[in-house]
Amino acid sequence: MGMTNSITPIRFNMAPATELPNQVRPYVPPKARDEAEIARLKSPGRPKGTLILERQADGIDMISQGFRRCETPEQFRQWADIAKYAAVGSALYMLEDPTGETAQRYTQLPKLGAARPELRPTANDLRVEAMRAFDQAYIFSLHLVGEHVAGRSQANRKQAELATAKTLIHAAFLADCVEVADITSNPDARISNHEAQLMGRDQGLGMLQAMTSLAVELDFLPTTGQLKGDPYSPYVVAINQTGEDFPIELHAALAA
């Protein structure tokens, strides 16, 4: 198969959470029991909905910190298996359009092709890109909290939501395509740029299908807002029941 310089497709069509099966419910944090936390939540200037946005940002931060503690490619893969579902699940809620005018959104696929085969990103390149993208998503998520607390317009908040959502999805795609890059960056594989991009798209589609199956099994979308602050959230319970040792131990350490 000959190489081509056409790096397509470069976009992925994302459906919002409203298109998930009906039994998949949104996660709601449990009521606070600690008096100091109750007082904080009821403090002036905290509009309704602030807590879940804070938990979301905390979860994205946990993902970023977790990747920094991964010392081997296998540890990265195991942590990515937790991170990607939570990232995409959170993003799907933020992609919803309250006006009903926008049914679908687009996000960027990882760029696996290049002008020359030797310039294609390697698996390690994608690991670095994924970590940077999660860091950027955390910054956007903090901005979203700020916009919400400041009472900005719905348009301003939606802009912050979309920036967070699209960056989360892109980060998840990057993390999930690491093993694909091992193949596409090998010149001996004789894979065209178009074929490389299709492999990335198919990988992302498989991730979304697996995430949807998990959401149906849990009755809840896995989200970053479940990763920290609630040890009994549906996704954390699932991680502890079915996850591998390294991410379970890493999550516990970061949640402490």
Order of alpha helices (4+ residues) and beta strands (2+ residues): beta-alpha-alpha-alpha-beta-alpha-alpha-alpha-alpha-alpha-alpha
